Amino acid sequence: MKLLSMLTTAGIGAALVYLYDPVSGNRRRAAVRERASKGLQDAQRFLDVSSRDLQNRSLGMLEEMRSRLAGQKVDDDKLVRRVASKLGHYMSRAKDVGITAEDGIVTLQGPIMSTEVDNVMRAIARIPGVREVHNQMELHEASADMQRSLRKKWTPARRLAVGSAGLILAASTRSLMRGRRRA
């Protein structure tokens, strides 16, 4: 324990010498302030984006449940917008797909990677108001580079949840370890 205390004191002393050096100390302190400020801004931006994403997903789920329970008929224009919105989450070139809807029957036309077809069809079939999906898309094989780039990215809300869970786990593990050392 004494060695740890000495190393901590030496580290603090070295940091103070580094930051308060008469020649370069002002520049170094300014750089530390700038990095800290940027880190805080990045954290604030991440929290804003994550909370907005979480709020939008929650509202979307509530609206979806309400729509399913009410069994309302969805007009074709709204259905096309819903499908277009959903496609971007399940395929790489969603903007190249033509979407038409008539009385709940959705038709998809355009290029699609063969590895994406099953997920796209399942996702579109689950959209409220879709009665049937006609697949008229052209299948293409994805190269190895394309397949790597198609990996699902985590949403801001998911990153926030997993990061928070990790912090809680680390803190609880640390407190458990402290309790074992005392025992």
C-alpha positions, 0 to 999 in steps of 0.5 A, a space after each residue: 500500500 505504501 508503494 502505491 501511495 508513493 507512486 500516486 504522489 510521484 505521478 501527481 508531482 510529474 503531472 504538475 511539473 508538466 502542466 506548470 512548466 514555465 516554458 510550455 505550461 500555458 500551452 499544455 493547460 490550454 490544450 487540456 482545457 480544450 480537450 476536456 471541453 470537446 469531450 464534454 460537448 461530445 458527451 452532451 451531443 451523444 446524450 441528446 441524440 440518444 435520448 431523442 432516439 429513445 424517445 422516438 422509438 418509444 413513441 413509434 412503438 406506442 403508435 404501432 401498438 395503438 394502430 394494431 389494436 385499433 385495426 385501422 386501414 392505412 392509406 396507400 401513401 402512408 404505407 409507402 412512406 412506412 415501407 420506405 422508412 423501414 427499408 433503410 434499416 434492413 438493406 444497403 441501397 434502399 433509395 434504389 428500390 421502387 415502392 408501390 402500395 394498393 389496398 395494403 398490397 406492397 410491391 418492391 422493385 429494384 436491386 437488392 443483395 441476396 443476403 438482405 432479401 429474407 430480412 427485408 421481406 420479414 420486416 415489411 410484412 410486419 408493418 401495420 397496414 401491410 396485407 401482402 408483399 410482392 417481391 419483384 426485386 433483382 437479386 445481386 451477390 454482395 462482395 466481401 467488402 460489401 458484406 462487411 459494410 452491411 453489418 448492422 450498426 447500433 442505434 444511439 439508444 442501444 449504445 447508451 443502454 449497453 454503455 450504461 449497463 457496462 458502467 453499472 457492471 464495472 461499478 458493482 464488480 469493483 464494489 464486490 472486489 472491495 468487499 472481498 479484500 476487507 473480508 
